[in-house]
Amino acid sequence: MTNATIFADGLVEASVQHGVVRLTLGQVQADGAPRPAGQLCVPVVQMAALARSLAAVVAQIEARARPAAAPPAAEAALPGAFTFGDRP
């Protein structure tokens, strides 16, 4: 199995064929047009679980981005990187 990292700005196309959800990921080019960057294939029976996991990641990002109180502008910036779940 090969692990690949694909940078994606969004979704170009989605389809279901033979029980597999195929999500074509895209990158926005300088002219604003999306270009396919790769494809994520997920068994249709696993799609709901994947969607819930992605929604949980979005909720964690939003929670970290939302300030507890209005901090000064210098402290309001998001960190350059952070992880989710049980990892520090």
N, CA, C and O atoms as a GROMACS GRO file, in nm:
protein
  352
    1MET      N    1   0.084  -0.118   0.000
    1MET     CA    2   0.000   0.000   0.000
    1MET      C    3   0.088   0.124   0.000
    1MET      O    4   0.188   0.130   0.072
    2THR      N    5   0.052   0.221  -0.079
    2THR     CA    6   0.126   0.346  -0.088
    2THR      C    7   0.047   0.457  -0.018
    2THR      O    8  -0.074   0.470  -0.038
    3ASN      N    9   0.116   0.535   0.063
    3ASN     CA   10   0.053   0.651   0.126
    3ASN      C   11   0.086   0.773   0.043
    3ASN      O   12   0.202   0.796   0.008
    4ALA      N   13  -0.015   0.851   0.012
    4ALA     CA   14   0.005   0.972  -0.067
    4ALA      C   15  -0.058   1.089   0.006
    4ALA      O   16  -0.162   1.076   0.070
    5THR      N   17   0.005   1.203  -0.005
    5THR     CA   18  -0.050   1.326   0.049
    5THR      C   19  -0.098   1.410  -0.067
    5THR      O   20  -0.024   1.438  -0.161
    6ILE      N   21  -0.225   1.449  -0.060
    6ILE     CA   22  -0.283   1.532  -0.166
    6ILE      C   23  -0.335   1.660  -0.101
    6ILE      O   24  -0.415   1.654  -0.008
    7PHE      N   25  -0.290   1.772  -0.150
    7PHE     CA   26  -0.344   1.900  -0.104
    7PHE      C   27  -0.470   1.927  -0.186
    7PHE      O   28  -0.466   1.923  -0.310
    8ALA      N   29  -0.580   1.956  -0.119
    8ALA     CA   30  -0.705   1.981  -0.190
    8ALA      C   31  -0.774   2.104  -0.132
    8ALA      O   32  -0.780   2.123  -0.011
    9ASP      N   33  -0.825   2.187  -0.222
    9ASP     CA   34  -0.905   2.303  -0.182
    9ASP      C   35  -1.053   2.271  -0.180
    9ASP      O   36  -1.133   2.346  -0.123
   10GLY      N   37  -1.090   2.160  -0.241
   10GLY     CA   38  -1.232   2.128  -0.246
   10GLY      C   39  -1.258   1.999  -0.322
   10GLY      O   40  -1.167   1.921  -0.350
   11LEU      N   41  -1.382   1.982  -0.352
   11LEU     CA   42  -1.430   1.862  -0.421
   11LEU      C   43  -1.471   1.900  -0.563
   11LEU      O   44  -1.553   1.990  -0.582
   12VAL      N   45  -1.414   1.832  -0.662
   12VAL     CA   46  -1.445   1.860  -0.802
   12VAL      C   47  -1.564   1.777  -0.848
   12VAL      O   48  -1.650   1.825  -0.921
   13GLU      N   49  -1.568   1.652  -0.804
   13GLU     CA   50  -1.674   1.562  -0.849
   13GLU      C   51  -1.692   1.450  -0.749
   13GLU      O   52  -1.597   1.411  -0.681
   14ALA      N   53  -1.812   1.398  -0.739
   14ALA     CA   54  -1.841   1.282  -0.655
   14ALA      C   55  -1.931   1.188  -0.732
   14ALA      O   56  -2.024   1.231  -0.801
   15SER      N   57  -1.903   1.058  -0.720
   15SER     CA   58  -1.987   0.959  -0.787
   15SER      C   59  -1.985   0.830  -0.707
   15SER      O   60  -1.896   0.807  -0.625
   16VAL      N   61  -2.084   0.747  -0.732
   16VAL     CA   62  -2.090   0.615  -0.670
   16VAL      C   63  -2.098   0.514  -0.783
   16VAL      O   64  -2.187   0.520  -0.868
   17GLN      N   65  -2.005   0.421  -0.783
   17GLN     CA   66  -2.000   0.316  -0.885
   17GLN      C   67  -1.963   0.185  -0.818
   17GLN      O   68  -1.862   0.175  -0.749
   18HIS      N   69  -2.047   0.085  -0.839
   18HIS     CA   70  -2.020  -0.050  -0.790
   18HIS      C   71  -1.991  -0.052  -0.639
   18HIS      O   72  -1.902  -0.123  -0.593
   19GLY      N   73  -2.069   0.025  -0.563
   19GLY     CA   74  -2.055   0.025  -0.418
   19GLY      C   75  -1.938   0.104  -0.364
   19GLY      O   76  -1.902   0.090  -0.246
   20VAL      N   77  -1.876   0.186  -0.449
   20VAL     CA   78  -1.762   0.267  -0.406
   20VAL      C   79  -1.790   0.414  -0.434
   20VAL      O   80  -1.825   0.452  -0.546
   21VAL      N   81  -1.775   0.497  -0.332
   21VAL     CA   82  -1.787   0.642  -0.349
   21VAL      C   83  -1.653   0.693  -0.397
   21VAL      O   84  -1.550   0.667  -0.335
   22ARG      N   85  -1.654   0.764  -0.508
   22ARG     CA   86  -1.531   0.821  -0.564
   22ARG      C   87  -1.540   0.973  -0.554
   22ARG      O   88  -1.625   1.036  -0.618
   23LEU      N   89  -1.451   1.031  -0.474
   23LEU     CA   90  -1.447   1.176  -0.453
   23LEU      C   91  -1.323   1.230  -0.523
   23LEU      O   92  -1.211   1.201  -0.483
   24THR      N   93  -1.344   1.309  -0.627
   24THR     CA   94  -1.232   1.371  -0.697
   24THR      C   95  -1.199   1.502  -0.627
   24THR      O   96  -1.278   1.596  -0.628
   25LEU      N   97  -1.081   1.507  -0.567
   25LEU     CA   98  -1.036   1.624  -0.494
   25LEU      C   99  -0.974   1.723  -0.590
   25LEU      O  100  -0.913   1.683  -0.690
   26GLY      N  101  -0.988   1.852  -0.562
   26GLY     CA  102  -0.936   1.952  -0.654
   26GLY      C  103  -0.851   2.058  -0.588
   26GLY      O  104  -0.860   2.084  -0.467
   27GLN      N  105  -0.767   2.118  -0.669
   27GLN     CA  106  -0.685   2.232  -0.629
   27GLN      C  107  -0.724   2.351  -0.714
   27GLN      O  108  -0.739   2.339  -0.835
   28VAL      N  109  -0.740   2.466  -0.651
   28VAL     CA  110  -0.774   2.588  -0.724
   28VAL      C  111  -0.647   2.645  -0.786
   28VAL      O  112  -0.547   2.665  -0.717
   29GLN      N  113  -0.653   2.669  -0.915
   29GLN     CA  114  -0.537   2.722  -0.988
   29GLN      C  115  -0.534   2.875  -0.978
   29GLN      O  116  -0.627   2.936  -0.924
   30ALA      N  117  -0.430   2.936  -1.028
   30ALA     CA  118  -0.412   3.082  -1.022
   30ALA      C  119  -0.528   3.156  -1.089
   30ALA      O  120  -0.564   3.266  -1.047
   31ASP      N  121  -0.586   3.095  -1.193
   31ASP     CA  122  -0.697   3.160  -1.262
   31ASP      C  123  -0.831   3.135  -1.194
   31ASP      O  124  -0.935   3.179  -1.244
   32GLY      N  125  -0.830   3.064  -1.079
   32GLY     CA  126  -0.952   3.037  -1.005
   32GLY      C  127  -1.023   2.908  -1.045
   32GLY      O  128  -1.120   2.868  -0.981
   33ALA      N  129  -0.975   2.844  -1.150
   33ALA     CA  130  -1.039   2.721  -1.196
   33ALA      C  131  -0.988   2.601  -1.116
   33ALA      O  132  -0.869   2.593  -1.086
   34PRO      N  133  -1.078   2.509  -1.080
   34PRO     CA  134  -1.032   2.390  -1.009
   34PRO      C  135  -0.966   2.289  -1.104
   34PRO      O  136  -1.005   2.276  -1.220
   35ARG      N  137  -0.865   2.219  -1.052
   35ARG     CA  138  -0.798   2.114  -1.129
   35ARG      C  139  -0.798   1.988  -1.044
   35ARG      O  140  -0.762   1.994  -0.926
   36PRO      N  141  -0.838   1.875  -1.100
   36PRO     CA  142  -0.835   1.751  -1.022
   36PRO      C  143  -0.695   1.724  -0.969
   36PRO      O  144  -0.596   1.739  -1.040
   37ALA      N  145  -0.689   1.684  -0.840
   37ALA     CA  146  -0.560   1.660  -0.775
   37ALA      C  147  -0.543   1.515  -0.733
   37ALA      O  148  -0.431   1.471  -0.706
   38GLY      N  149  -0.650   1.442  -0.727
   38GLY     CA  150  -0.645   1.302  -0.685
   38GLY      C  151  -0.784   1.253  -0.655
   38GLY      O  152  -0.880   1.329  -0.662
   39GLN      N  153  -0.794   1.127  -0.622
   39GLN     CA  154  -0.925   1.069  -0.596
   39GLN      C  155  -0.921   0.989  -0.467
   39GLN      O  156  -0.829   0.912  -0.441
   40LEU      N  157  -1.024   1.010  -0.386
   40LEU     CA  158  -1.044   0.934  -0.264
   40LEU      C  159  -1.157   0.837  -0.290
   40LEU      O  160  -1.267   0.877  -0.327
   41CYS      N  161  -1.131   0.708  -0.271
   41CYS     CA  162  -1.231   0.604  -0.294
   41CYS      C  163  -1.266   0.541  -0.160
   41CYS      O  164  -1.178   0.496  -0.087
   42VAL      N  165  -1.396   0.539  -0.128
   42VAL     CA  166  -1.444   0.488   0.000
   42VAL      C  167  -1.558   0.392  -0.025
   42VAL      O  168  -1.649   0.424  -0.102
   43PRO      N  169  -1.557   0.274   0.037
   43PRO     CA  170  -1.674   0.186   0.024
   43PRO      C  171  -1.798   0.260   0.072
   43PRO      O  172  -1.795   0.327   0.175
   44VAL      N  173  -1.908   0.246  -0.001
   44VAL     CA  174  -2.029   0.321   0.032
   44VAL      C  175  -2.077   0.290   0.174
   44VAL      O  176  -2.135   0.377   0.239
   45VAL      N  177  -2.054   0.169   0.222
   45VAL     CA  178  -2.097   0.134   0.358
   45VAL      C  179  -2.014   0.206   0.465
   45VAL      O  180  -2.056   0.210   0.581
   46GLN      N  181  -1.900   0.262   0.430
   46GLN     CA  182  -1.814   0.334   0.524
   46GLN      C  183  -1.828   0.485   0.511
   46GLN      O  184  -1.771   0.559   0.592
   47MET      N  185  -1.901   0.533   0.412
   47MET     CA  186  -1.908   0.676   0.384
   47MET      C  187  -1.967   0.756   0.500
   47MET      O  188  -1.916   0.863   0.532
   48ALA      N  189  -2.072   0.706   0.562
   48ALA     CA  190  -2.134   0.779   0.674
   48ALA      C  191  -2.036   0.793   0.790
   48ALA      O  192  -2.028   0.900   0.852
   49ALA      N  193  -1.962   0.688   0.821
   49ALA     CA  194  -1.864   0.694   0.929
   49ALA      C  195  -1.754   0.795   0.897
   49ALA      O  196  -1.710   0.870   0.984
   50LEU      N  197  -1.708   0.796   0.771
   50LEU     CA  198  -1.606   0.892   0.730
   50LEU      C  199  -1.659   1.035   0.741
   50LEU      O  200  -1.589   1.124   0.788
   51ALA      N  201  -1.783   1.056   0.698
   51ALA     CA  202  -1.842   1.190   0.704
   51ALA      C  203  -1.855   1.236   0.850
   51ALA      O  204  -1.830   1.353   0.880
   52ARG      N  205  -1.893   1.146   0.940
   52ARG     CA  206  -1.900   1.182   1.083
   52ARG      C  207  -1.762   1.218   1.137
   52ARG      O  208  -1.748   1.313   1.214
   53SER      N  209  -1.661   1.144   1.097
   53SER     CA  210  -1.524   1.174   1.141
   53SER      C  211  -1.479   1.310   1.092
   53SER      O  212  -1.418   1.386   1.167
   54LEU      N  213  -1.507   1.340   0.966
   54LEU     CA  214  -1.470   1.472   0.911
   54LEU      C  215  -1.547   1.584   0.981
   54LEU      O  216  -1.490   1.690   1.007
   55ALA      N  217  -1.674   1.561   1.011
   55ALA     CA  218  -1.753   1.661   1.083
   55ALA      C  219  -1.696   1.686   1.222
   55ALA      O  220  -1.696   1.799   1.270
   56ALA      N  221  -1.647   1.579   1.287
   56ALA     CA  222  -1.585   1.594   1.419
   56ALA      C  223  -1.457   1.678   1.411
   56ALA      O  224  -1.431   1.759   1.499
   57VAL      N  225  -1.379   1.658   1.306
   57VAL     CA  226  -1.257   1.738   1.286
   57VAL      C  227  -1.294   1.884   1.266
   57VAL      O  228  -1.230   1.972   1.323
   58VAL      N  229  -1.396   1.911   1.186
   58VAL     CA  230  -1.440   2.050   1.164
   58VAL      C  231  -1.486   2.112   1.295
   58VAL      O  232  -1.454   2.228   1.322
   59ALA      N  233  -1.559   2.038   1.377
   59ALA     CA  234  -1.605   2.090   1.506
   59ALA      C  235  -1.486   2.123   1.596
   59ALA      O  236  -1.488   2.224   1.665
   60GLN      N  237  -1.383   2.039   1.595
   60GLN     CA  238  -1.264   2.066   1.676
   60GLN      C  239  -1.190   2.190   1.626
   60GLN      O  240  -1.140   2.270   1.706
   61ILE      N  241  -1.181   2.205   1.495
   61ILE     CA  242  -1.116   2.324   1.438
   61ILE      C  243  -1.193   2.449   1.478
   61ILE      O  244  -1.134   2.549   1.520
   62GLU      N  245  -1.325   2.444   1.465
   62GLU     CA  246  -1.407   2.560   1.501
   62GLU      C  247  -1.396   2.592   1.650
   62GLU      O  248  -1.392   2.709   1.688
   63ALA      N  249  -1.389   2.490   1.734
   63ALA     CA  250  -1.375   2.513   1.879
   63ALA      C  251  -1.242   2.579   1.911
   63ALA      O  252  -1.235   2.665   1.998
   64ARG      N  253  -1.136   2.538   1.842
   64ARG     CA  254  -1.005   2.599   1.867
   64ARG      C  255  -0.996   2.740   1.810
   64ARG      O  256  -0.922   2.823   1.861
   65ALA      N  257  -1.070   2.765   1.704
   65ALA     CA  258  -1.065   2.897   1.640
   65ALA      C  259  -1.149   3.000   1.714
   65ALA      O  260  -1.123   3.120   1.705
   66ARG      N  261  -1.248   2.953   1.787
   66ARG     CA  262  -1.339   3.042   1.858
   66ARG      C  263  -1.272   3.086   1.989
   66ARG      O  264  -1.243   3.002   2.074
   67PRO      N  265  -1.248   3.212   2.005
   67PRO     CA  266  -1.184   3.257   2.129
   67PRO      C  267  -1.280   3.247   2.248
   67PRO      O  268  -1.400   3.272   2.234
   68ALA      N  269  -1.228   3.211   2.366
   68ALA     CA  270  -1.308   3.202   2.487
   68ALA      C  271  -1.359   3.341   2.526
   68ALA      O  272  -1.475   3.359   2.565
   69ALA      N  273  -1.272   3.436   2.516
   69ALA     CA  274  -1.307   3.576   2.537
   69ALA      C  275  -1.234   3.653   2.428
   69ALA      O  276  -1.149   3.596   2.360
   70ALA      N  277  -1.265   3.776   2.411
   70ALA     CA  278  -1.202   3.852   2.305
   70ALA      C  279  -1.057   3.883   2.342
   70ALA      O  280  -1.031   3.982   2.410
   71PRO      N  281  -0.961   3.799   2.299
   71PRO     CA  282  -0.820   3.827   2.330
   71PRO      C  283  -0.766   3.937   2.240
   71PRO      O  284  -0.828   3.970   2.138
   72PRO      N  285  -0.654   3.995   2.276
   72PRO     CA  286  -0.592   4.093   2.186
   72PRO      C  287  -0.564   4.029   2.050
   72PRO      O  288  -0.547   3.908   2.040
   73ALA      N  289  -0.558   4.111   1.948
   73ALA     CA  290  -0.544   4.061   1.811
   73ALA      C  291  -0.421   3.971   1.794
   73ALA      O  292  -0.427   3.875   1.718
   74ALA      N  293  -0.312   4.000   1.860
   74ALA     CA  294  -0.191   3.920   1.845
   74ALA      C  295  -0.212   3.778   1.898
   74ALA      O  296  -0.150   3.685   1.846
   75GLU      N  297  -0.296   3.760   1.998
   75GLU     CA  298  -0.320   3.628   2.055
   75GLU      C  299  -0.431   3.553   1.982
   75GLU      O  300  -0.449   3.433   2.004
   76ALA      N  301  -0.506   3.621   1.897
   76ALA     CA  302  -0.620   3.559   1.831
   76ALA      C  303  -0.580   3.471   1.713
   76ALA      O  304  -0.662   3.394   1.662
   77ALA      N  305  -0.456   3.480   1.668
   77ALA     CA  306  -0.413   3.402   1.552
   77ALA      C  307  -0.413   3.253   1.583
   77ALA      O  308  -0.378   3.212   1.694
   78LEU      N  309  -0.452   3.173   1.485
   78LEU     CA  310  -0.449   3.028   1.500
   78LEU      C  311  -0.306   2.978   1.498
   78LEU      O  312  -0.220   3.039   1.433
   79PRO      N  313  -0.278   2.869   1.568
   79PRO     CA  314  -0.143   2.812   1.560
   79PRO      C  315  -0.118   2.759   1.420
   79PRO      O  316  -0.212   2.728   1.347
   80GLY      N  317   0.008   2.747   1.382
   80GLY     CA  318   0.043   2.698   1.250
   80GLY      C  319   0.004   2.553   1.228
   80GLY      O  320  -0.023   2.512   1.116
   81ALA      N  321   0.002   2.474   1.336
   81ALA     CA  322  -0.034   2.333   1.325
   81ALA      C  323  -0.080   2.282   1.460
   81ALA      O  324  -0.032   2.326   1.564
   82PHE      N  325  -0.172   2.189   1.457
   82PHE     CA  326  -0.214   2.122   1.578
   82PHE      C  327  -0.274   1.987   1.539
   82PHE      O  328  -0.308   1.965   1.423
   83THR      N  329  -0.288   1.900   1.636
   83THR     CA  330  -0.342   1.766   1.609
   83THR      C  331  -0.473   1.749   1.683
   83THR      O  332  -0.509   1.831   1.768
   84PHE      N  333  -0.545   1.641   1.651
   84PHE     CA  334  -0.674   1.615   1.708
   84PHE      C  335  -0.676   1.482   1.779
   84PHE      O  336  -0.587   1.399   1.759
   85GLY      N  337  -0.775   1.461   1.862
   85GLY     CA  338  -0.788   1.334   1.931
   85GLY      C  339  -0.704   1.334   2.056
   85GLY      O  340  -0.690   1.437   2.122
   86ASP      N  341  -0.646   1.219   2.088
   86ASP     CA  342  -0.571   1.203   2.212
   86ASP      C  343  -0.426   1.247   2.202
   86ASP      O  344  -0.356   1.253   2.302
   87ARG      N  345  -0.382   1.278   2.080
   87ARG     CA  346  -0.242   1.317   2.064
   87ARG      C  347  -0.223   1.461   2.105
   87ARG      O  348  -0.313   1.543   2.085
   88PRO      N  349  -0.106   1.495   2.164
   88PRO     CA  350  -0.080   1.634   2.206
   88PRO      C  351  -0.055   1.723   2.087
   88PRO      O  352  -0.031   1.843   2.104
   0.00000   0.00000   0.00000
